[in-house]
Amino acid sequence: METSGTSLIEIEIGTSNIDLGSKVKATRGGKMLSLCALAKKSGVSKSRVSDLEKGKNVNSETLLKVLEGLGAKKILIQF
């Protein structure tokens, strides 16, 4: 989702890892980024990006790096 040229990724508390991973994958696809390209932009390994997209657990640092690589300047967390 784009807002004023800034990516906005919404994360609900209680959202499963699979839901989050599918949002990351959809955003990556919408930006026409390959898995390798996003990994390089994010400064994380391709396997970590893949793990995230598959709903596997990744640490918060990896998640934030990937979101930054996607250009997510704002993250909305809904309670």
Beta strands, then each sheet from edge to edge (+ up, - down):
strand 1: 2-3
strand 2: 6-12
strand 3: 72-78
sheet 1: 1+ 2- 3-
end
